[in-house]
Structures are given as structure tokens and as C-alpha cells.
Amino acid sequence: MVVTLIDYIPFYYTSLSKEPAPPIITGKFVQIRNGDTLYLVFSPGELSKYHANIVERFCTDKGLNGSYDSERKRYVLNDHDWIVAGGGKFAIDRKQKTIKLYDDSMAYGKFDTKGLKNAIGSFREFSDFTILIE
């Protein structure tokens, strides 16, 4: 499986807040699958209050159609080839060089941990980080 990182952290700090990224960044993430590709999508807490907000932004960026459910708790993709596999929270400490993935998404469930540590370690941004998965 090919794992692709979509990281909205630089977008938030460079384009929206126009402030330097702090040494510790927390937020939420989702896993979105399409065939043999898994997208790991990170968003700082200041940008995305809910996991559904991350899915909506991802869909908008990729030109995918979707909509919120009647309770506005989940953003649902209209194309059934795309699946939100789960989500959770993250904490990235750039000084300590750690990234921690934990918790789950109330809207999409627990993220899939299988192969995740190796996938994250293969990204240039996190190649020298200690990866903690709870």
C-alpha cells in the first residue's frame, strides 16, 4: 500500500495565521483510502475543530464530492471508492523529535495502526523522529 502524507500544518501557519509554527503542534488526523493508496491527513487543532472538517478540506482540495450528514457530524464522500478509515489526534514535538498518534474519531472511529509506524518513519519530515502510537 502506498501511503501519502497530506499535511495542513504548513498551510495554516504560513497562509492563515502568518505566525511561525510553535515547537509543539497538536491537532487531529484522518486516514482516507482509495484503492491501494492511504492518505494520512494532518490538520492543526486551530484549523480543524472536528475530523469531518479535515475530510471536507481534503475533498475540496482533491475535487471530490461529498456532504455532511444530517447531524453535521460526518462529512461523507459521494464516491464509494474513497473510504474514511478512521482518525485520531496527534502531537508533534519538533524539539524532542517525537510524533504521537492517539485517541480516535467520534465520527469515523479508531485509526488503523497496521504499518503506520513504518509509513510515518518513511516521510522525510519524520524520518528522524520517535514515533509513538497509542
C-alpha positions in Angstrom: 0.0 0.0 0.0 1.2 3.5 -0.9 0.9 6.0 2.0 0.7 9.7 1.1 1.0 12.4 3.7 -1.2 15.4 3.4 -0.1 18.0 6.0 -2.2 21.1 6.5 0.1 22.4 9.3 2.3 24.5 6.9 -0.8 25.9 5.2 -2.2 27.0 8.5 0.9 28.7 9.8 2.2 30.1 6.5 -1.0 31.2 4.9 -3.6 31.7 7.6 -2.1 32.6 10.9 1.1 34.1 9.4 2.9 33.1 12.5 5.8 30.7 12.9 4.8 27.2 13.8 5.3 26.5 17.5 7.7 23.7 18.6 4.8 21.6 19.8 1.8 21.2 17.5 -1.4 19.3 18.3 -4.3 18.5 16.1 -6.3 15.8 14.5 -5.8 13.4 11.6 -7.8 11.1 9.4 -6.9 8.1 7.2 -8.6 8.1 3.8 -8.3 5.1 1.5 -8.7 4.9 -2.3 -7.7 1.6 -3.7 -4.1 0.8 -2.8 -3.4 4.4 -1.5 -3.8 5.5 2.0 -3.8 9.3 2.7 -2.8 10.3 6.2 -4.2 13.8 6.6 -2.9 16.0 9.4 -4.5 19.3 10.5 -3.7 21.5 13.4 -6.4 22.0 16.0 -6.7 25.7 15.2 -7.7 24.9 11.6 -10.0 21.8 12.1 -12.1 21.5 15.2 -13.6 18.2 14.0 -12.4 15.3 12.0 -15.2 16.0 9.5 -13.6 19.4 8.8 -10.4 17.6 7.7 -12.3 15.3 5.4 -14.2 18.2 3.9 -11.0 20.2 3.2 -9.3 17.1 1.7 -12.3 16.5 -0.6 -12.3 20.2 -1.7 -8.6 20.1 -2.4 -8.9 16.8 -4.4 -12.1 17.9 -6.2 -14.2 15.1 -4.6 -17.9 15.4 -4.0 -19.3 14.9 -0.5 -21.6 16.4 2.0 -22.3 16.5 5.7 -24.7 14.0 7.3 -28.0 15.3 8.7 -26.3 15.9 12.2 -23.2 17.6 10.6 -21.0 15.1 12.5 -19.6 13.3 9.4 -18.5 14.5 6.0 -19.4 11.7 3.7 -17.8 11.2 0.3 -20.2 10.5 -2.6 -17.7 8.3 -4.3 -17.7 4.8 -2.6 -14.1 4.2 -3.9 -13.0 6.7 -1.2 -13.3 5.5 2.4 -12.5 7.4 5.6 -10.9 4.6 7.5 -10.6 6.3 10.9 -8.9 9.1 12.7 -7.3 10.3 15.9 -5.2 13.0 17.5 -1.6 13.9 17.1 1.1 15.7 19.0 4.3 16.7 17.2 7.2 18.0 19.3 9.9 19.3 17.0 12.4 19.9 19.8 12.1 16.4 21.2 11.6 15.0 17.7 8.6 12.9 18.6 5.2 12.4 17.0 2.5 10.7 18.9 -0.8 9.4 17.4 -3.5 8.5 19.9 -7.2 8.5 20.6 -9.9 8.1 18.0 -12.5 10.0 16.0 -16.1 10.0 17.3 -17.2 10.4 13.7 -15.0 7.9 11.9 -13.7 5.5 14.6 -10.2 4.4 15.6 -7.4 4.7 13.1 -5.7 1.6 11.7 -2.3 1.2 13.3 -1.1 -1.6 11.0 2.1 -0.5 9.2 1.6 3.1 10.4 4.8 3.5 12.3 6.9 2.4 9.3 4.9 4.6 7.0 5.3 7.7 9.1 9.0 7.0 9.5 9.4 6.9 5.7 8.2 10.5 5.3 11.2 12.9 5.1 9.5 15.2 7.7 9.5 12.5 10.3 12.4 10.2 9.3 14.5 11.1 12.4 11.5 11.3 14.9 10.5 8.8 17.5 7.0 7.6 16.6 4.6 6.8 19.4 1.3 5.1 18.6 -1.2 4.5 21.3 
